[in-house]
């Protein structure tokens, strides 16, 4: 007979199975037959090992409907659980298979099943369940959606019981834990960076910036190595364009592949790709004050859809800083607008790429009683960096605006070995020429002359001008710069001055990757006061 007649209580198995007799004092002639019957029952069970029938003694089964049966007088919801596979056998029913959709106990346990095909008939039924439970089973995962995983430097996909996973958050991912031979389908809910490397190998061999709704397929390849074997962008574009690229002229509009249109909603734009066309809400002129999404250093390019639907990009209203420190009115479909995200203050820097002589807007720093203004991460992407000073006002009188370099991205600042030559003049004196301090480049003010220092008269404005830093990543020669500036002299005098100069740092030929601007005392090397206000724009030229 079948194992369904056996009991988990030993004493009940004396005559529990009608074909087996294990009673005390049984006749010797029954021993062989009982042993043989047990062997047959065990063998029969193993031939159908993936299904188990608890038996009518433990769980009496009664037909209810074509998709329902009942276990009489017992709470069997933990056994007949939602999601578990079921087999039903009956003379009229035949052999059918299905999945439990509901299991409810109230005096009896009523089980509802969605059958792969066929249905139950009103008759005596043999109901078996899969030996694999739907929850806490012994199989690593069974093609189901797992719990969400928060983005982190390393995410563990082994720990998720499911094949389809949502990765949330915007933290960059540099490594994934996934056993060799296993795979996961991942959907990204936000914008983050997948970092290509020896442990996380991406299709293009380069970093990938995700967008909300992008999918990736990751496969464990070897110990500590995971490969992205497929990447599907939400906007339908290819991960990497085919064909060759041509340098673009700054005088015309970029030629880009077909891109989608993003519509402003309540002065807000949510980005889903790096290149797109903008339309106003309701297909009319509109304001753009906030851009949702972005990771540090990410760039976007966009134009407007219709020249008659003017888009006004609002400076400072939301999280946008416009190049000219004022609203940018876009009424020309040929204008290519570029944005760069800065995570330090969650701002988007916005500028017009074409139809102008400036390079790329790399950074904007605005002072507010600041000790200095620092620009980090200068690199070989640009041959020339151009710094534009807009009313850099000191908090005290008689100081010099000074520039200093760094070779370790601002960890330390170089304060010796500078050489410079500068011309200086004011509205009452003739031109002068002299060599200034070696602790930094003196952009405005004159060492040794308190009366020629920069004044802090806000009505007269601060330092205005530009500095050009040439090829800072070159390691073959000293790093040269030239500058020009004009400013109001200390308040004991009533005139303006101008200065222009050239200078180099000759301490080494190491790459310069950061620069800071600060005010110093005229007759000493000490920092004096803060930068009360003002803005410096940084452009990069290729």
C-alpha positions as CSV (number, residue, x, y, z in Angstrom):
1,X,0.0,0.0,0.0
2,X,1.0,3.6,-0.2
3,X,2.9,5.6,2.3
4,X,-0.2,7.8,2.8
5,X,-1.5,5.0,5.1
6,X,1.6,5.2,7.4
7,X,1.5,7.2,10.6
8,X,4.1,9.5,12.2
9,X,3.1,7.8,15.5
10,X,5.0,4.5,15.7
11,X,2.3,2.7,17.8
12,X,-0.3,3.4,15.1
13,X,1.6,1.5,12.5
14,X,0.8,-2.0,13.9
15,X,-2.1,-2.4,11.5
16,X,-2.4,1.2,10.1
17,X,-1.7,-0.1,6.6
18,X,-4.2,-2.9,5.8
19,X,-1.5,-4.8,3.9
20,X,1.0,-4.7,6.8
21,X,0.9,-6.4,10.2
22,X,3.4,-5.4,12.8
23,X,1.4,-6.4,15.9
24,X,3.1,-7.9,18.9
25,X,2.8,-11.7,18.9
26,X,2.1,-11.7,15.1
27,X,2.4,-15.0,13.3
28,X,5.9,-15.7,11.9
29,X,4.4,-16.2,8.5
30,X,3.3,-12.5,8.4
31,X,6.8,-11.0,8.9
32,X,8.1,-11.7,5.4
33,X,4.9,-10.4,3.8
34,X,5.0,-7.2,5.9
35,X,8.6,-6.5,5.1
36,X,8.1,-7.1,1.4
37,X,5.1,-4.8,1.4
38,X,7.1,-2.0,3.1
39,X,9.9,-2.4,0.5
40,X,7.3,-2.1,-2.3
41,X,5.7,0.9,-0.7
42,X,9.0,2.7,-0.4
43,X,10.1,1.8,-3.9
44,X,6.7,3.0,-5.3
45,X,7.1,6.3,-3.4
46,X,10.5,7.0,-4.8
47,X,9.3,6.4,-8.3
48,X,7.0,9.4,-7.8
49,X,9.2,11.3,-5.3
50,X,8.3,14.9,-6.3
51,X,4.7,14.5,-5.1
52,X,3.4,13.6,-1.6
53,X,-0.1,12.5,-0.6
54,X,-0.9,13.1,3.1
55,X,-3.8,10.6,2.9
56,X,-7.4,10.9,3.8
57,X,-6.8,9.9,7.4
58,X,-4.7,12.9,8.1
59,X,-6.3,15.4,5.7
60,X,-9.7,14.2,4.4
61,X,-10.3,15.7,0.9
62,X,-13.7,16.6,-0.2
63,X,-14.7,18.1,-3.6
64,X,-16.2,21.6,-3.5
65,X,-16.0,23.0,-7.1
66,X,-14.1,22.7,-10.3
67,X,-11.3,24.7,-8.8
68,X,-11.8,24.0,-5.1
69,X,-11.5,21.2,-2.6
70,X,-11.8,21.1,1.2
71,X,-9.8,19.5,4.0
72,X,-12.4,18.6,6.6
73,X,-11.9,19.6,10.2
74,X,-8.3,20.6,10.0
75,X,-6.1,23.7,9.5
76,X,-3.9,22.7,6.6
77,X,-3.0,26.1,5.4
78,X,0.7,25.7,6.3
79,X,0.8,22.5,4.0
80,X,-1.6,23.6,1.3
81,X,0.1,27.1,1.0
82,X,-0.4,29.7,-1.7
83,X,1.9,29.2,-4.6
84,X,2.5,25.5,-4.0
85,X,2.0,23.1,-6.8
86,X,-0.8,20.5,-6.6
87,X,-1.7,17.2,-8.5
88,X,-5.2,15.9,-8.5
89,X,-6.2,12.3,-9.6
90,X,-9.7,11.0,-10.1
91,X,-11.6,8.6,-12.4
92,X,-13.5,11.5,-14.1
93,X,-11.0,14.2,-13.4
94,X,-8.0,12.3,-14.8
95,X,-4.5,13.6,-13.7
96,X,-4.3,17.4,-13.6
97,X,-1.8,19.8,-12.2
98,X,-2.1,23.3,-10.9
99,X,-1.0,26.0,-8.4
100,X,-2.7,27.0,-5.2
101,X,-4.0,30.6,-5.3
102,X,-5.8,30.8,-1.9
103,X,-5.9,28.6,1.2
104,X,-8.3,29.7,4.0
105,X,-9.2,28.0,7.3
106,X,-12.5,28.3,9.1
107,X,-13.6,25.0,10.6
108,X,-12.4,23.5,7.4
109,X,-9.6,24.4,5.1
110,X,-10.8,25.5,1.6
111,X,-8.2,25.5,-1.1
112,X,-8.6,27.2,-4.5
113,X,-6.4,26.1,-7.4
114,X,-5.7,27.5,-10.9
115,X,-5.3,24.4,-13.0
116,X,-2.8,24.2,-15.9
117,X,-5.6,22.5,-17.8
118,X,-8.7,20.5,-17.0
119,X,-10.8,20.8,-13.8
120,X,-12.0,18.8,-10.8
121,X,-15.1,16.5,-10.9
122,X,-17.3,15.6,-8.0
123,X,-15.8,12.3,-7.0
124,X,-13.3,10.7,-4.7
125,X,-10.0,12.6,-5.3
126,X,-6.4,11.8,-4.5
127,X,-4.7,15.2,-3.9
128,X,-0.9,15.3,-3.8
129,X,1.3,18.4,-3.2
130,X,4.8,19.2,-4.4
131,X,7.5,18.3,-2.0
132,X,9.0,21.8,-2.6
133,X,7.4,24.4,-0.5
134,X,6.7,27.8,-2.0
135,X,8.3,29.6,1.0
136,X,11.7,28.8,2.6
137,X,12.3,26.0,0.1
138,X,15.6,24.2,-0.5
139,X,16.0,25.6,-4.0
140,X,18.1,28.8,-4.3
141,X,15.4,30.6,-6.4
142,X,12.5,29.6,-8.6
143,X,12.0,32.4,-11.2
144,X,10.1,34.8,-9.0
145,X,10.5,38.4,-8.1
146,X,12.8,39.0,-5.2
147,X,12.9,41.7,-2.6
148,X,14.4,45.1,-3.5
149,X,18.2,45.7,-3.1
150,X,19.5,49.2,-2.1
151,X,22.3,50.4,-4.3
152,X,25.8,50.3,-2.6
153,X,29.4,50.0,-3.6
154,X,28.9,46.2,-3.5
155,X,25.5,44.6,-3.8
156,X,24.8,41.0,-2.8
157,X,22.5,39.3,-5.3
158,X,23.1,35.9,-3.8
159,X,21.2,37.0,-0.8
160,X,18.0,37.6,-2.8
161,X,15.5,34.8,-3.2
162,X,14.3,35.6,-6.7
163,X,15.4,36.0,-10.3
164,X,13.9,39.5,-11.0
165,X,15.2,42.3,-8.7
166,X,14.7,46.0,-8.4
167,X,17.8,48.0,-7.4
168,X,16.9,51.2,-5.7
169,X,18.9,54.3,-4.9
170,X,21.6,56.3,-6.7
171,X,24.8,55.1,-5.0
172,X,27.5,53.9,-7.6
173,X,28.0,50.2,-7.9
174,X,31.5,48.9,-8.4
175,X,31.0,45.1,-7.6
176,X,28.3,42.5,-7.4
177,X,28.3,39.3,-5.4
178,X,26.8,36.4,-7.4
179,X,27.8,32.8,-7.5
180,X,29.3,31.4,-10.8
181,X,26.6,30.0,-13.0
182,X,23.7,32.0,-11.5
183,X,22.0,34.9,-13.1
184,X,19.7,37.8,-12.1
185,X,17.6,40.2,-14.0
186,X,17.9,43.7,-12.5
187,X,15.7,46.7,-13.0
188,X,17.1,50.1,-11.9
189,X,14.7,52.5,-10.3
190,X,17.0,55.5,-10.4
191,X,20.1,57.1,-11.9
192,X,23.4,55.6,-10.7
193,X,26.8,54.6,-12.1
194,X,27.8,51.0,-12.9
195,X,31.6,51.0,-12.7
196,X,33.4,48.8,-15.2
197,X,36.3,46.8,-13.7
198,X,38.0,43.4,-13.3
199,X,35.2,42.2,-10.9
200,X,32.3,43.8,-12.7
201,X,32.7,43.5,-16.5
202,X,30.3,45.6,-18.5
203,X,29.3,45.2,-22.2
204,X,31.1,48.3,-23.6
205,X,34.1,48.1,-21.3
206,X,33.1,51.5,-19.9
207,X,31.0,52.8,-17.1
208,X,27.2,52.9,-17.6
209,X,25.0,55.6,-16.2
210,X,21.6,54.0,-15.6
211,X,18.2,55.6,-16.0
212,X,15.0,54.7,-14.2
213,X,13.5,51.6,-15.9
214,X,16.7,50.3,-17.4
215,X,17.2,46.5,-17.2
216,X,20.4,44.5,-16.9
217,X,21.2,40.8,-16.8
218,X,24.1,39.8,-14.6
219,X,25.7,36.4,-14.6
220,X,28.2,35.0,-12.1
221,X,31.2,34.1,-14.2
222,X,34.0,33.1,-11.9
223,X,35.1,33.6,-8.3
224,X,34.7,37.3,-7.6
225,X,33.8,38.0,-11.3
226,X,30.3,39.0,-12.5
227,X,29.5,39.9,-16.1
228,X,26.7,42.0,-17.4
229,X,25.6,39.9,-20.4
230,X,22.8,42.2,-21.5
231,X,21.6,45.8,-21.0
232,X,18.3,47.2,-22.1
233,X,17.7,51.0,-21.9
234,X,14.3,52.2,-20.9
235,X,14.2,54.7,-23.9
236,X,14.9,51.9,-26.4
237,X,18.3,53.3,-27.5
238,X,21.4,51.1,-27.9
239,X,23.9,51.1,-25.1
240,X,26.6,52.1,-27.6
241,X,26.0,53.7,-31.0
242,X,27.4,51.9,-34.0
243,X,29.5,53.7,-36.7
244,X,32.1,56.5,-36.4
245,X,31.9,59.9,-34.8
246,X,32.8,63.3,-36.2
247,X,34.0,66.2,-34.2
248,X,31.2,68.9,-33.9
249,X,31.6,72.5,-34.7
250,X,30.7,75.0,-32.0
251,X,29.0,77.2,-34.6
252,X,26.1,74.9,-35.3
253,X,23.6,72.6,-33.7
254,X,24.7,69.1,-32.7
255,X,23.6,66.2,-35.0
256,X,22.2,63.6,-32.6
257,X,20.3,60.4,-33.1
258,X,16.5,60.4,-32.7
259,X,15.7,61.3,-29.2
260,X,12.6,61.5,-27.1
261,X,10.7,64.5,-25.9
262,X,10.5,65.3,-22.2
263,X,7.7,67.5,-21.0
264,X,8.0,70.0,-18.1
265,X,5.6,69.4,-15.3
266,X,5.1,72.1,-12.6
267,X,8.4,73.8,-13.6
268,X,10.2,70.4,-13.1
269,X,11.9,68.1,-15.6
270,X,12.6,64.5,-14.8
271,X,15.5,63.1,-17.0
272,X,15.3,59.5,-18.4
273,X,18.3,59.8,-20.8
274,X,21.3,61.9,-21.5
275,X,20.0,63.5,-24.7
276,X,16.4,64.7,-25.2
277,X,14.1,67.5,-26.5
278,X,12.2,69.7,-24.0
279,X,8.6,70.8,-24.4
280,X,6.6,73.1,-22.1
281,X,3.7,71.8,-20.0
282,X,0.5,71.9,-22.1
283,X,2.7,72.5,-25.3
284,X,3.1,76.2,-24.5
285,X,5.9,78.5,-23.2
286,X,7.0,77.4,-19.7
287,X,9.6,77.8,-17.0
288,X,12.2,75.2,-16.0
289,X,13.3,75.6,-12.3
290,X,14.2,72.0,-11.2
291,X,15.7,68.9,-12.8
292,X,15.1,65.6,-11.0
293,X,17.8,62.9,-11.1
294,X,21.6,63.0,-11.6
295,X,24.8,61.6,-10.3
296,X,28.0,63.6,-9.7
297,X,29.6,64.6,-13.0
298,X,26.7,63.4,-15.2
299,X,26.1,65.6,-18.3
300,X,22.9,66.0,-20.3
301,X,22.3,67.7,-23.7
302,X,18.9,69.1,-24.8
303,X,17.2,71.6,-27.1
304,X,13.7,72.9,-27.3
305,X,11.0,71.3,-29.4
306,X,9.3,74.5,-30.7
307,X,10.8,78.0,-31.0
308,X,7.4,79.5,-30.3
309,X,7.2,77.7,-27.0
310,X,9.9,79.7,-25.1
311,X,11.5,77.8,-22.3
312,X,12.9,80.0,-19.5
313,X,15.5,78.2,-17.4
314,X,15.3,79.8,-14.0
315,X,18.5,80.6,-12.2
316,X,18.5,79.9,-8.5
317,X,14.8,79.2,-8.1
318,X,15.2,75.5,-7.8
319,X,18.3,73.4,-8.2
320,X,19.6,75.1,-11.4
321,X,22.6,77.5,-11.7
322,X,22.7,79.2,-15.1
323,X,26.0,80.2,-16.7
324,X,25.3,84.0,-16.6
325,X,24.0,83.9,-13.0
326,X,20.6,84.9,-14.4
327,X,17.6,83.3,-16.1
328,X,18.3,81.8,-19.5
329,X,15.6,82.3,-22.1
330,X,15.7,79.7,-24.8
331,X,13.7,80.6,-28.0
332,X,15.8,79.0,-30.7
333,X,15.7,75.3,-31.5
334,X,19.3,75.4,-32.7
335,X,20.6,76.2,-29.3
336,X,22.1,73.1,-27.7
337,X,21.8,73.3,-23.9
338,X,24.2,71.3,-21.7
339,X,23.8,70.5,-18.0
340,X,26.3,69.0,-15.5
341,X,25.3,67.7,-12.1
342,X,27.2,68.6,-9.0
343,X,26.5,66.3,-6.0
344,X,28.2,68.5,-3.4
345,X,25.2,70.9,-3.4
346,X,22.8,68.9,-5.6
347,X,22.8,71.5,-8.3
348,X,22.7,71.4,-12.1
349,X,25.0,73.8,-14.0
350,X,23.4,74.9,-17.2
351,X,25.0,76.6,-20.2
352,X,24.6,77.0,-24.0
353,X,27.2,74.9,-25.9
354,X,27.0,76.3,-29.4
355,X,26.8,79.9,-30.8
356,X,29.4,81.3,-28.5
357,X,33.1,81.4,-27.9
358,X,33.2,79.9,-24.4
359,X,34.1,76.4,-23.8
360,X,32.2,73.9,-21.6
361,X,31.0,75.3,-18.3
362,X,32.8,73.0,-15.8
363,X,32.0,74.5,-12.5
364,X,30.6,77.6,-10.7
365,X,31.7,78.6,-7.2
366,X,29.9,81.4,-5.3
367,X,31.4,82.9,-2.1
368,X,29.5,83.7,1.1
369,X,32.1,84.7,3.8
370,X,34.2,81.9,2.4
371,X,37.9,81.3,3.4
372,X,38.6,80.4,-0.3
373,X,37.1,79.1,-3.5
374,X,38.5,75.8,-4.6
375,X,38.2,74.0,-8.0
376,X,39.1,70.3,-7.8
377,X,39.4,67.5,-10.3
378,X,41.1,69.4,-13.1
379,X,42.2,66.8,-15.7
380,X,43.3,66.2,-19.2
381,X,39.8,66.5,-20.7
382,X,40.6,70.2,-21.3
383,X,43.9,71.8,-22.5
384,X,43.0,75.2,-21.2
385,X,41.0,76.1,-18.1
386,X,39.5,79.6,-18.0
387,X,38.4,81.2,-14.7
388,X,36.1,84.2,-14.8
389,X,36.0,86.5,-11.8
390,X,32.7,88.3,-11.1
391,X,32.9,90.8,-8.2
392,X,35.2,88.9,-5.9
393,X,34.9,91.1,-2.8
394,X,37.2,90.8,0.3
395,X,35.8,91.1,3.8
396,X,38.7,93.5,4.7
397,X,40.7,96.2,3.0
398,X,44.2,96.1,1.5
399,X,44.5,92.5,0.5
400,X,45.7,90.6,-2.6
401,X,43.7,88.0,-4.5
402,X,46.0,85.0,-4.8
403,X,45.9,81.7,-6.7
404,X,47.6,78.6,-5.5
405,X,48.0,75.1,-7.2
406,X,47.7,71.6,-5.8
407,X,49.0,68.3,-7.2
408,X,47.0,66.1,-4.8
409,X,43.5,67.5,-5.5
410,X,43.4,70.0,-2.7
411,X,44.8,67.8,0.1
412,X,47.7,70.3,0.3
413,X,48.4,73.6,-1.5
414,X,51.7,74.6,-3.0
415,X,53.0,77.9,-1.3
416,X,56.4,78.4,-2.8
417,X,58.4,78.2,-6.1
418,X,56.0,80.5,-8.1
419,X,57.5,83.0,-10.5
420,X,55.5,85.8,-12.0
421,X,55.7,89.2,-13.7
422,X,52.9,91.7,-13.6
423,X,51.9,95.1,-14.9
424,X,49.9,97.3,-12.7
425,X,48.3,100.7,-13.1
426,X,45.7,103.0,-11.6
427,X,43.8,106.0,-12.7
428,X,46.3,108.4,-11.3
429,X,49.6,106.6,-11.7
430,X,51.6,105.5,-14.7
431,X,52.0,101.8,-15.6
432,X,54.4,99.9,-13.4
433,X,56.1,96.5,-13.8
434,X,57.4,94.3,-11.0
435,X,58.0,90.8,-9.8
436,X,55.6,89.7,-7.0
437,X,55.6,87.0,-4.3
438,X,56.7,83.4,-4.8
439,X,54.0,81.9,-2.5
440,X,51.2,82.2,-5.2
441,X,50.1,84.0,-8.2
442,X,48.9,87.6,-7.3
443,X,45.9,88.2,-9.5
444,X,44.9,91.6,-7.9
445,X,46.6,93.9,-5.4
446,X,50.3,94.7,-5.2
447,X,52.7,93.3,-2.6
448,X,54.5,95.8,-0.5
449,X,52.0,98.6,-1.1
450,X,49.0,98.6,1.3
451,X,47.5,101.4,-0.6
452,X,47.3,99.3,-3.7
453,X,45.5,96.4,-2.1
454,X,42.0,95.3,-3.1
455,X,39.3,97.3,-1.2
456,X,36.1,95.9,0.3
457,X,33.8,98.6,-1.0
458,X,30.7,96.6,-2.1
459,X,29.2,99.5,-4.1
460,X,32.4,99.7,-6.2
461,X,32.5,95.9,-6.8
462,X,35.2,93.3,-6.2
463,X,37.8,91.9,-8.5
464,X,36.7,91.4,-12.1
465,X,38.7,89.6,-14.8
466,X,40.0,86.2,-16.0
467,X,42.8,83.7,-15.4
468,X,43.9,81.2,-18.0
469,X,45.6,78.0,-16.8
470,X,47.3,76.1,-19.7
471,X,47.6,72.3,-20.0
472,X,47.7,71.5,-16.3
473,X,47.8,67.7,-16.8
474,X,51.0,67.9,-18.9
475,X,54.0,66.4,-16.9
476,X,56.7,67.6,-19.2
477,X,56.9,71.3,-18.4
478,X,56.1,73.9,-15.7
479,X,52.5,75.1,-15.5
480,X,51.9,78.6,-16.9
481,X,49.0,81.0,-16.5
482,X,48.2,84.5,-17.5
483,X,45.5,86.8,-16.1
484,X,44.0,90.3,-16.2
485,X,41.8,92.0,-13.6
486,X,40.5,95.3,-12.5
487,X,39.3,96.3,-9.0
488,X,38.8,99.2,-6.6
489,X,41.7,100.1,-4.4
490,X,41.5,100.3,-0.6
491,X,39.1,102.9,0.6
492,X,41.8,105.4,1.7
493,X,42.1,106.2,-2.0
494,X,39.4,106.9,-4.5
495,X,40.4,105.1,-7.7
496,X,40.5,101.9,-9.6
497,X,43.4,99.8,-10.7
498,X,44.1,97.2,-13.3
499,X,46.6,94.4,-13.4
500,X,47.7,91.8,-15.9
501,X,50.4,89.2,-15.4
502,X,52.0,85.9,-16.3
503,X,53.3,83.3,-14.0
504,X,54.4,79.7,-13.6
505,X,54.9,77.2,-10.8
506,X,58.5,75.8,-11.0
507,X,58.6,73.5,-8.0
508,X,58.0,70.4,-10.3
509,X,56.4,69.4,-13.6
510,X,53.8,67.3,-11.9
511,X,50.2,67.6,-13.1
512,X,48.2,70.3,-11.5
513,X,44.7,69.0,-10.6
514,X,43.3,71.7,-8.3
515,X,43.5,75.5,-7.8
516,X,42.3,77.8,-5.0
517,X,41.7,81.5,-4.8
518,X,42.0,83.4,-1.5
519,X,42.9,86.8,-0.1
520,X,46.3,87.4,1.5
521,X,47.8,90.3,3.5
522,X,49.8,92.7,1.3
523,X,52.9,92.7,3.4
524,X,52.9,89.1,4.6
525,X,52.1,85.5,3.5
526,X,49.2,85.1,5.8
527,X,45.6,84.7,4.8
528,X,43.6,87.8,5.6
529,X,39.8,87.8,5.8
530,X,37.3,85.9,3.8
531,X,35.9,86.2,0.4
532,X,32.7,88.1,1.3
533,X,30.9,87.5,-1.9
534,X,31.3,87.0,-5.6
535,X,31.4,84.2,-8.2
536,X,34.0,82.4,-10.2
537,X,33.0,80.6,-13.4
538,X,35.2,77.8,-14.7
539,X,35.2,76.9,-18.4
540,X,37.1,74.1,-20.1
541,X,38.5,74.4,-23.6
542,X,39.6,71.4,-25.6
